[in-house]
């Protein structure tokens, strides 16, 4: 099997030049690069990647922990991650966890064993203290606020964003506000629930347990909420829903049964997803694509420089006014 010394000899260049071409280094003339690539093709050369990893100390791969690959929230974050990874010529290893702590730990063990260069955690079931234990083995970044930790984070202020959304609804004259949430005990969900309860209490607005619905993850879940509203004698005037796709399912089903949006029921979404734009859903844009892109750029820079200093970046959000409120 050919090695880089033989390639250098046949191509008439130095071993250093061959190494630079193999690693896509920019400072190689077009003539020498072409000579090396032609020789590689003639010799049917393939690199021993294990040896390359030993030499460079890098694998060229980052693992991404996400609970589900089929939910639009996570796919938008992944879109931002994947775009930046492609630009940097880095591979992403997708690891679906179903919020199982043991599955997330398996990925972090890959970091300990030097099988990957870093870990992006989009959403997690692990406590921050557990994640911190792995920062000695490589960079880790979460797409949620975990406070000042030894790992990096990129996030929006969910409490502030939700409070502003509720303030917007209140300014429109709504007093009877309902709430649809995804995973009830998630870290971001818990923050949003705190904001919801505090806002209603401060403004002396009515609170009904039956107006709070959890485990709303899909369009079908949204449709189910619409059906449950039809059976309520006293129902909310407006719903704030954490996910435009869930809001879309609710709106479509509600309209089937004669409910006018927003006259009979107003709806505010969260995430500013494409379906929200199609159905003219008023929503809170939490810039998920930017979150994924920023997460990759931060962790890639830490890998490139060897920095272990955590970066904590808060992103902006905005209320998008459309036709459902």
N, C-alpha and C positions, 0 to 999 in steps of 0.2 A: 504494500500500500504506500502511495506517495506521501511524503511529508513536506513541510514548508521549505526545508533546505533544498530538496529536489526541485520544487516548484521555482524557487529563486534561481537555481542554476540554469534550468531550461529557459526561463523567462528572461534571464540576463539582468536580474535586479538583485538587490540585497534582501536578506531575510527580514529586515525591518520593514521594507516596502511591502513585502508579501503580507506581513502581519497587519500593516495599516490597511491594506485592501480588504483583508478578511474581516476587519473590525469597522469597515466603512469610514475610515479616517479621511477627513477632507483634504489633507495636505499631500496629495499624490497626483502627479501629472496624468493627464488623460492617456498619454502614450503608454506609460508604465502600468497604469491601471488596466488598460486593455490587454497588455501583454500577460499580466498575471491572470486575469480572468480567462483568457484564451487557454493558457496552460492548465489552469484548474479544470476547465471543461475537457481538455484532451486527456488528462490523467484521471478524470472521474473522481476528483478529490472530495472527500467529506471530512469535516473537522470532528475530532473527538471532543464533544462538548464538555464532558467531565474534566478533561484537561484544560479546556478554555476557562471553565469556572474556577478551577484551582489557581490558574494564573491571574485572572482578573479579580477574583473574589466576589464575582457577581453572576447571577443566573440569567439576568435579562427578563425576569418574570416577577410579577406582583400578584398576590392572591387578593381576591375581593370576596368578603363575607357578606352575603345578603340572605334574608330569610326566604324569599320567594322570587323566582325569576319572571313570573307571569303577572305580577301586579305593576300597574303603570307607574306608580310612584317610584319604584326601584328601577324600572327600565329607563326612566328619564335621567336619573342619576348615572346609570350605567352608560348612557349615551355620551354624557359629558366625559366620563372616565375613559371610555373607549376612543373617543376622538383624540384626546391628548396622548393616550398611550400609543396610538398609531403614529402620531407625529414624532414621538420620541423613540419609535421602533422598540417598544416594550410589549411583552406578552402579558395578558391578563388571564388569570386562572379563576374562573367563577366557582364559588363554593356555596351551594344552597344549604342553609342550616335548618330551616323550618323552626327557627328560634330554639333549637336544641343546643344547650350549653356544651355538651360533649362533642358535637360536631364542630362548633366554633373553636374549641380547644385543640382539636386535631389540626386545624389550619394554623393556629399559633405555634403548635409543635413543629410544623413545617418550617417556620421562621427560626426556631431554635436549632433545627437540624440543617440550616443553611440550604434548604431546598428552594427557597424563594428569597427575594431581596427585601420585601416589605409586605405589609398587610393593610388594606383599606377595609374598614368595617362600616358598612352602610347602615346597618341597624343590628342590635345585639341583645342577647339575653344575659350576657355576662356583666358582672359588677366591674366598675372601673378599676378597683384594686387588683382584680385578677388580670385585666389587660396590662396594667402597669408592670406586672412581673415579667412580661416578655419584651419590654423595651430595651433590655440589655442586649438582645440578639438582633435587633434591627428596627427600623422605623415603623411605627403604627399610627394610623390616622383614623378617626371616627367622623362620620357625617352627622354628628349630634353633639350637643353641648354636655360635656361631662365635668366642667369646671377646669381649674388649673391643675392639670395632670402631667405625668411624664410623657404621655403620648399626645400627638397633635390632634386638632379638631377643626372642622369647618361646619358652620351651623347658622341657623337663624334663631332669633329669640322668640320661641313659640308663645310664651306668656304674653309678650308685648304684641305680637302679631294677632293673636286671638283676641286680646283686649281691644285692639284697634278695630278689628272686624265687628265685634259686639257693639262698640261705640258707633260705628257706621250704621248698624241696624237700628240702634236706639235713636239715632238722629233722624232716621226715616219714619219714626213714630211707632216702631214695633215694640210691644211690651211682652208678649207671650212668645218666648224664644225656646225652641227645641234644639237638640244637639245629637248628631250622629258621629260616633267615634269608631276607629278601627280596633286596635288591640288595647283593651281597657287598661292593662297594667304596664304598658310600655312607658319608657322614660319621658318621651315627648308628649304622649297622650296624657300622662299624669299631670304634666305642667299645664296643658291646655284645659284639663278639667278643673284645676285649681283656679285658672283665670276665669273660667265660665262661672263657677260658683261664687267667686269673689265679686265679679261684676254684677251678677244678679242681686247679691246681698247688698252691695253698696248703693245700687240704684233702686232698691226695694221693688224689684221685679218678681213676678211669680215664678216659683220653682216647682216642677212636677217631676217625680222620678220617672213616670211613664213617658216623659218627653226626652229622656236621655236614653239613647240606644247604642249598644256596643257591638263589637264584632261585625262592623259594616266594612267589608273589604272589596266587594265586587258590585257590578251593575245589578246582579240578581238580588244582592242584599238590599240595595237601594229600592228596588221594586217591592221587596217585602215590607220595607218601612212604609212605603206609600199605602199598601194594603192595610197595614195596621192603623194608619191614620184614619182611614175610612170608618173604622169601628169605634173611634173615639168620639164621645159626645162633646168633650172639651179638648180641642186640639190646639197646637201652637199656631201662631200666625206666620212664623218664619222658622226655618231650620238652617243651622250652620253645620256643614257636613265636611268632614276631613277627607276629601277626595272627590275631584270633579267627576270621575267615572261612576262613583256611588251616587252622586247628585244627579247624574244623567239618567241612571236607572230609575231613580225615584221620580224624576220629572216625566219621563216617558210613560211610566205606569200610572202616575197621577192623572195625566191628561187623558189616558184611555178611559178613566172613570169619571171624567167630566170636571175635574178640578182645574181651575184656571191658575196659571202661573204668570205673574205673582199675585193676582187679585185675590184668589182663595188661599193660596199658600206661596209665600216667598221662599227662595232658596239661595243660600250663599255657599259656594264651594271652597276648595282649598287645593292648591297646586298649579292652577292655570294650565290644565292639560288640553291637548288638541280638541278632545270631544267637548270641553267647556266652551271653546271658541265656536265650535259648530252649533251648539245649542244655546249660545248667547248667555252663558251662566256667569253671573257675578261671582267673583272669586278672589282669593288672596294668593298672589303669585309669590311663592317662596323660592323661586329661582333654582329649581332642582338641577337643571343642566349645569348651571354655573357652579353648583355645589360639587358635582362630580368632577368637573374640569379643574376646579381649584384644589380638590383633594389630591388628584393625580399630580398636579404641578408641585404641590408642597412635598409630597413623599418622594417624587422623582428627584427634586433638588436635594433632599436629605440623603438619598442614596448616592447621588453624584458627588456630593461634597463630604459625605461621612458625618454630617452634623447630627448630633443627638439632642439639640435644643428644640423643644416642642414649639410648634406654631399654632396659635389659636386665632382663627379668622371668623369674624361674624359677618354674614352677608345681609344685604338689604332685602326687604320685602315690600310689596305694594298691593293696594286694593284695586282690582280691575272692575270698574263699574260697567255692567251690561244690563240685560233685560229681565233678570229673574228676581230682582229686589225692587 
